[in-house]
């Protein structure tokens, strides 16, 4: 399969960079896609689509081993998985970046049901993109606020506020949903 992707790339340096990215991140990308889709075959499709996009944009990628590259390829894989999920569920906009991490499964039986997952998906879909992206990088990628600020080219204070507001929005909506289902 690697040969197929490298055929899309013209320059030898870019081919070598792509091969390194493929080798380093293929499993991580599959894991992220599978955590979104919960289907290993669909996750493989998502990773394939992500690698097609990476091959097309290989010139924009700097060092293959940088944290920026890791974040880029993981986000590409996640977004391709979400696209597949949208098509399968017929949803207009879905972003389930932190579906499993934000709801605190250990302390809440509410998060273990399918209905809850659907509610979280809808809540995240309604959340402004700026908060979803920052929460994803913080929670899923486990980046610090400082690293997120550097990656996104924003001030650390701005990132701190976006994290705080995103968590507040998500918490309020989850509490409303829990009360609506008879939980207190």
C-alpha positions, 0 to 999 in steps of 0.5 A, a space after each residue: 500500500 505504501 507504494 501506492 501512496 508514494 506514486 502520488 508524490 513526485 520528489 524523492 525527498 517528499 517520498 522519503 518523508 512520507 514513508 517515515 510518516 507512514 512507518 511512524 504513525 500508521 498504527 496511531 492513526 488507526 487507533 484514533 480512527 478506530 476509537 471514533 468508529 469502533 470498527 476496525 475495517 472502517 478505521 482502515 478506510 479512514 486511515 487510507 483516506 487520511 494518507 491520501 490527504 497527507 500525500 497530497 499535502 506532503 510539501 506542507 509538512 516539515 520534520 516527520 518526527 515533530 509534534 506538529 506532524 504527529 498532531 497533523 496526521 492524527 487530526 487527519 485520521 480523526 477527521 476522516 473517521 468523523 466523515 465516515 461516521 457522518 455518512 453512516 449516521 446521516 448527521 450534518 456535523 459531528 465531531 466526537 473528539 473527546 467522546 470517551 474522555 470528557 464524560 468521566 466514565 468512571 463516575 457516571 453510568 450515564 455515559 455507558 449507554 448508546 443514548 448518551 454517546 449520541 447526546 455527546 455527539 450532538 453536544 459536540 457538534 453544536 459546540 463552536 469549532 475553536 473549543 472542540 479543537 482545543 479540547 481535542 488537543 488537550 484531552 486526546 493528544 494530551 498536549 499542554 496549553 503552552 504546546 497548543 498555543 504554539 501549534 495553533 499560533 495563539 497566545 497561551 492566555 487565549 488557549 487557557 480561556 478556550 479550554 475553560 469555556 469549552 469545558 464549561 459548555 460541555 459540562 452544562 450541556 451534559 448536565 442538562 442531558 443527564 437531568 432530561 434523562 432522569 439522572 441527577 
